[in-house]
Amino acid sequence: QVQLVESGGGLVQAGGSLRLSCAASGRTFSSYHMGWFRQAPGKEREFVARITWSGGRTYYADSVKGRFTISRDNAKNTAYLQMNSLKPEDTAVYYCAASDRLTTRVSAYDYWGQGTQVTVSS
């Protein structure tokens, strides 16, 4: 079992950048694949990015490809989401999650953080 805590959210202007962090507890962080998801008010939670346990392979939703970068530092038990060229439509609560499967499906992730708010102004 792993506990996840997101941080780094806030208010940023369109075109700006923001880096989210996901701190994991315990000694088993490196055993999990990590994903980032987001949820806007009144909408379903959607996939943003994923990364393998080794950090060797990444995958992104089309809506963020080329702008966002997912990474992880297993020595620090932390996953990151670097967000560049932010748009107002990126506004949402962002969640990190852990899974023993390499997947984009929300239902396949076993552990979730509480989320951090990202607001992009025009």
Disulfide bonds with the S-S distance in Angstrom:
Cys22-Cys96 2.04
